[in-house]
């Protein structure tokens, strides 16, 4: 259960910020879609650690292993 918010960065890039509720409350994920892996972008100051390669943050994992149990 989450609410998704579109956020437009100062550099013109579009982000999606997911704020989770329920068993995953407290988790906030920000996602940016880049045209290619080599596209450079400015990481906003509100953006935390990179978790792209951490399987724990995939929706499938979160459904079975909620953030509140970590």
VONUTOR-846080 format. One line per field, with one value per atom (N, C-alpha, C): residue number from 1; residue in three letters; atom name; x, y, z. Coordinates in nm, 2 decimals. Layout:
k: (NUM | ...)
r: (Ala | ...)
a: (CA | ...)
xx: (X | ...)
yy: (Y | ...)
zz: (Z | ...)
END
This chain:
k: (1 | 1 | 1 | 2 | 2 | 2 | 3 | 3 | 3 | 4 | 4 | 4 | 5 | 5 | 5 | 6 | 6 | 6 | 7 | 7 | 7 | 8 | 8 | 8 | 9 | 9 | 9 | 10 | 10 | 10 | 11 | 11 | 11 | 12 | 12 | 12 | 13 | 13 | 13 | 14 | 14 | 14 | 15 | 15 | 15 | 16 | 16 | 16 | 17 | 17 | 17 | 18 | 18 | 18 | 19 | 19 | 19 | 20 | 20 | 20 | 21 | 21 | 21 | 22 | 22 | 22 | 23 | 23 | 23 | 24 | 24 | 24 | 25 | 25 | 25 | 26 | 26 | 26 | 27 | 27 | 27 | 28 | 28 | 28 | 29 | 29 | 29 | 30 | 30 | 30 | 31 | 31 | 31 | 32 | 32 | 32 | 33 | 33 | 33 | 34 | 34 | 34 | 35 | 35 | 35 | 36 | 36 | 36 | 37 | 37 | 37 | 38 | 38 | 38 | 39 | 39 | 39 | 40 | 40 | 40 | 41 | 41 | 41 | 42 | 42 | 42 | 43 | 43 | 43 | 44 | 44 | 44 | 45 | 45 | 45 | 46 | 46 | 46 | 47 | 47 | 47 | 48 | 48 | 48 | 49 | 49 | 49 | 50 | 50 | 50 | 51 | 51 | 51 | 52 | 52 | 52 | 53 | 53 | 53 | 54 | 54 | 54 | 55 | 55 | 55 | 56 | 56 | 56 | 57 | 57 | 57 | 58 | 58 | 58 | 59 | 59 | 59 | 60 | 60 | 60 | 61 | 61 | 61 | 62 | 62 | 62 | 63 | 63 | 63 | 64 | 64 | 64 | 65 | 65 | 65 | 66 | 66 | 66 | 67 | 67 | 67 | 68 | 68 | 68 | 69 | 69 | 69 | 70 | 70 | 70)
r: (Unk | Unk | Unk | Unk | Unk | Unk | Unk | Unk | Unk | Unk | Unk | Unk | Unk | Unk | Unk | Unk | Unk | Unk | Unk | Unk | Unk | Unk | Unk | Unk | Unk | Unk | Unk | Unk | Unk | Unk | Unk | Unk | Unk | Unk | Unk | Unk | Unk | Unk | Unk | Unk | Unk | Unk | Unk | Unk | Unk | Unk | Unk | Unk | Unk | Unk | Unk | Unk | Unk | Unk | Unk | Unk | Unk | Unk | Unk | Unk | Unk | Unk | Unk | Unk | Unk | Unk | Unk | Unk | Unk | Unk | Unk | Unk | Unk | Unk | Unk | Unk | Unk | Unk | Unk | Unk | Unk | Unk | Unk | Unk | Unk | Unk | Unk | Unk | Unk | Unk | Unk | Unk | Unk | Unk | Unk | Unk | Unk | Unk | Unk | Unk | Unk | Unk | Unk | Unk | Unk | Unk | Unk | Unk | Unk | Unk | Unk | Unk | Unk | Unk | Unk | Unk | Unk | Unk | Unk | Unk | Unk | Unk | Unk | Unk | Unk | Unk | Unk | Unk | Unk | Unk | Unk | Unk | Unk | Unk | Unk | Unk | Unk | Unk | Unk | Unk | Unk | Unk | Unk | Unk | Unk | Unk | Unk | Unk | Unk | Unk | Unk | Unk | Unk | Unk | Unk | Unk | Unk | Unk | Unk | Unk | Unk | Unk | Unk | Unk | Unk | Unk | Unk | Unk | Unk | Unk | Unk | Unk | Unk | Unk | Unk | Unk | Unk | Unk | Unk | Unk | Unk | Unk | Unk | Unk | Unk | Unk | Unk | Unk | Unk | Unk | Unk | Unk | Unk | Unk | Unk | Unk | Unk | Unk | Unk | Unk | Unk | Unk | Unk | Unk | Unk | Unk | Unk | Unk | Unk | Unk)
a: (N | CA | C | N | CA | C | N | CA | C | N | CA | C | N | CA | C | N | CA | C | N | CA | C | N | CA | C | N | CA | C | N | CA | C | N | CA | C | N | CA | C | N | CA | C | N | CA | C | N | CA | C | N | CA | C | N | CA | C | N | CA | C | N | CA | C | N | CA | C | N | CA | C | N | CA | C | N | CA | C | N | CA | C | N | CA | C | N | CA | C | N | CA | C | N | CA | C | N | CA | C | N | CA | C | N | CA | C | N | CA | C | N | CA | C | N | CA | C | N | CA | C | N | CA | C | N | CA | C | N | CA | C | N | CA | C | N | CA | C | N | CA | C | N | CA | C | N | CA | C | N | CA | C | N | CA | C | N | CA | C | N | CA | C | N | CA | C | N | CA | C | N | CA | C | N | CA | C | N | CA | C | N | CA | C | N | CA | C | N | CA | C | N | CA | C | N | CA | C | N | CA | C | N | CA | C | N | CA | C | N | CA | C | N | CA | C | N | CA | C | N | CA | C | N | CA | C | N | CA | C | N | CA | C | N | CA | C | N | CA | C | N | CA | C)
xx: (0.08 | 0.00 | 0.09 | 0.08 | 0.16 | 0.09 | 0.14 | 0.10 | 0.21 | 0.19 | 0.29 | 0.28 | 0.39 | 0.39 | 0.49 | 0.45 | 0.55 | 0.62 | 0.75 | 0.84 | 0.93 | 0.93 | 1.01 | 1.14 | 1.25 | 1.38 | 1.41 | 1.50 | 1.55 | 1.61 | 1.67 | 1.74 | 1.64 | 1.51 | 1.41 | 1.38 | 1.46 | 1.43 | 1.31 | 1.24 | 1.11 | 1.14 | 1.10 | 1.11 | 0.97 | 0.97 | 0.85 | 0.88 | 0.81 | 0.84 | 0.72 | 0.75 | 0.65 | 0.66 | 0.55 | 0.55 | 0.46 | 0.52 | 0.45 | 0.37 | 0.27 | 0.18 | 0.17 | 0.10 | 0.08 | 0.20 | 0.23 | 0.35 | 0.48 | 0.47 | 0.59 | 0.60 | 0.52 | 0.52 | 0.66 | 0.70 | 0.83 | 0.92 | 0.89 | 0.97 | 0.93 | 1.02 | 1.00 | 1.11 | 1.06 | 1.15 | 1.13 | 1.24 | 1.24 | 1.30 | 1.24 | 1.28 | 1.29 | 1.39 | 1.41 | 1.42 | 1.36 | 1.37 | 1.47 | 1.58 | 1.68 | 1.67 | 1.70 | 1.70 | 1.81 | 1.92 | 2.02 | 2.10 | 2.17 | 2.25 | 2.36 | 2.40 | 2.51 | 2.46 | 2.32 | 2.27 | 2.31 | 2.36 | 2.40 | 2.28 | 2.27 | 2.17 | 2.22 | 2.16 | 2.19 | 2.10 | 2.17 | 2.09 | 2.05 | 1.91 | 1.86 | 1.90 | 1.91 | 1.96 | 1.86 | 1.74 | 1.64 | 1.65 | 1.73 | 1.75 | 1.85 | 1.82 | 1.91 | 2.00 | 2.03 | 2.11 | 2.06 | 2.14 | 2.11 | 2.07 | 1.95 | 1.91 | 1.87 | 1.90 | 1.86 | 1.90 | 2.01 | 2.06 | 2.03 | 1.95 | 1.92 | 1.78 | 1.77 | 1.65 | 1.54 | 1.58 | 1.49 | 1.39 | 1.42 | 1.33 | 1.24 | 1.25 | 1.16 | 1.02 | 0.91 | 0.78 | 0.75 | 0.79 | 0.77 | 0.83 | 0.95 | 1.01 | 0.93 | 0.90 | 0.83 | 0.69 | 0.63 | 0.50 | 0.51 | 0.62 | 0.64 | 0.73 | 0.81 | 0.90 | 0.89 | 0.78 | 0.76 | 0.87 | 0.89 | 0.99 | 0.99 | 0.87 | 0.86 | 0.92 | 0.95 | 1.01 | 1.17 | 1.22 | 1.37 | 1.44)
yy: (-0.12 | 0.00 | 0.12 | 0.21 | 0.32 | 0.43 | 0.55 | 0.67 | 0.71 | 0.73 | 0.77 | 0.92 | 0.99 | 1.13 | 1.16 | 1.24 | 1.28 | 1.40 | 1.40 | 1.52 | 1.56 | 1.68 | 1.73 | 1.80 | 1.75 | 1.80 | 1.93 | 2.00 | 2.13 | 2.12 | 2.00 | 1.98 | 1.93 | 1.93 | 1.89 | 1.74 | 1.67 | 1.52 | 1.49 | 1.39 | 1.35 | 1.23 | 1.25 | 1.14 | 1.09 | 0.98 | 0.92 | 0.89 | 0.94 | 0.91 | 0.83 | 0.71 | 0.62 | 0.63 | 0.66 | 0.67 | 0.55 | 0.46 | 0.33 | 0.35 | 0.27 | 0.26 | 0.12 | 0.09 | -0.04 | -0.11 | -0.23 | -0.30 | -0.24 | -0.17 | -0.10 | 0.05 | 0.09 | 0.23 | 0.27 | 0.39 | 0.44 | 0.43 | 0.35 | 0.34 | 0.44 | 0.51 | 0.61 | 0.58 | 0.56 | 0.53 | 0.63 | 0.67 | 0.77 | 0.70 | 0.71 | 0.65 | 0.75 | 0.73 | 0.82 | 0.73 | 0.76 | 0.69 | 0.77 | 0.70 | 0.77 | 0.71 | 0.79 | 0.74 | 0.64 | 0.64 | 0.54 | 0.53 | 0.42 | 0.40 | 0.51 | 0.57 | 0.67 | 0.81 | 0.83 | 0.96 | 1.02 | 1.13 | 1.19 | 1.28 | 1.28 | 1.36 | 1.41 | 1.52 | 1.57 | 1.50 | 1.44 | 1.37 | 1.48 | 1.49 | 1.60 | 1.57 | 1.68 | 1.66 | 1.58 | 1.56 | 1.48 | 1.33 | 1.30 | 1.16 | 1.09 | 0.98 | 0.90 | 0.81 | 0.69 | 0.59 | 0.53 | 0.48 | 0.41 | 0.27 | 0.22 | 0.08 | 0.00 | 0.05 | -0.02 | -0.17 | -0.20 | -0.34 | -0.42 | -0.36 | -0.43 | -0.49 | -0.62 | -0.69 | -0.67 | -0.63 | -0.61 | -0.50 | -0.41 | -0.30 | -0.33 | -0.45 | -0.48 | -0.51 | -0.47 | -0.49 | -0.63 | -0.73 | -0.87 | -0.90 | -0.86 | -0.89 | -0.82 | -0.69 | -0.61 | -0.67 | -0.74 | -0.80 | -0.92 | -0.99 | -1.10 | -1.08 | -0.97 | -0.94 | -0.79 | -0.74 | -0.60 | -0.53 | -0.40 | -0.32 | -0.31 | -0.32 | -0.32 | -0.44 | -0.54 | -0.66 | -0.67 | -0.57 | -0.57 | -0.54)
zz: (0.00 | 0.00 | 0.00 | -0.10 | -0.11 | -0.19 | -0.17 | -0.25 | -0.34 | -0.46 | -0.56 | -0.59 | -0.58 | -0.61 | -0.72 | -0.82 | -0.93 | -0.87 | -0.90 | -0.85 | -0.97 | -1.00 | -1.11 | -1.05 | -1.09 | -1.04 | -1.10 | -1.04 | -1.09 | -1.22 | -1.25 | -1.38 | -1.49 | -1.46 | -1.56 | -1.56 | -1.48 | -1.47 | -1.39 | -1.43 | -1.35 | -1.26 | -1.14 | -1.04 | -1.00 | -0.94 | -0.88 | -0.74 | -0.64 | -0.50 | -0.44 | -0.39 | -0.33 | -0.18 | -0.12 | 0.03 | 0.07 | 0.14 | 0.18 | 0.31 | 0.32 | 0.44 | 0.48 | 0.59 | 0.63 | 0.69 | 0.65 | 0.70 | 0.65 | 0.54 | 0.49 | 0.52 | 0.62 | 0.66 | 0.71 | 0.67 | 0.70 | 0.59 | 0.49 | 0.37 | 0.26 | 0.21 | 0.10 | 0.00 | -0.12 | -0.23 | -0.35 | -0.40 | -0.51 | -0.63 | -0.75 | -0.87 | -0.98 | -1.06 | -1.18 | -1.30 | -1.41 | -1.54 | -1.62 | -1.66 | -1.74 | -1.88 | -1.98 | -2.12 | -2.15 | -2.07 | -2.08 | -1.95 | -1.94 | -1.81 | -1.80 | -1.91 | -1.90 | -1.89 | -1.88 | -1.86 | -1.72 | -1.72 | -1.59 | -1.54 | -1.41 | -1.35 | -1.21 | -1.17 | -1.04 | -0.93 | -0.83 | -0.73 | -0.63 | -0.61 | -0.52 | -0.38 | -0.30 | -0.16 | -0.08 | -0.12 | -0.04 | -0.07 | -0.17 | -0.21 | -0.13 | -0.08 | 0.01 | -0.07 | -0.01 | -0.06 | -0.19 | -0.28 | -0.40 | -0.36 | -0.40 | -0.36 | -0.48 | -0.60 | -0.72 | -0.72 | -0.68 | -0.68 | -0.56 | -0.47 | -0.34 | -0.36 | -0.37 | -0.39 | -0.29 | -0.17 | -0.06 | -0.09 | -0.18 | -0.21 | -0.33 | -0.39 | -0.50 | -0.44 | -0.51 | -0.47 | -0.42 | -0.50 | -0.47 | -0.33 | -0.30 | -0.17 | -0.06 | -0.08 | 0.02 | 0.05 | -0.04 | -0.02 | 0.08 | 0.07 | 0.16 | 0.28 | 0.28 | 0.39 | 0.41 | 0.48 | 0.50 | 0.56 | 0.53 | 0.58 | 0.73 | 0.79 | 0.94 | 1.01 | 0.94 | 1.00 | 0.98 | 0.92 | 0.89 | 1.02)
END
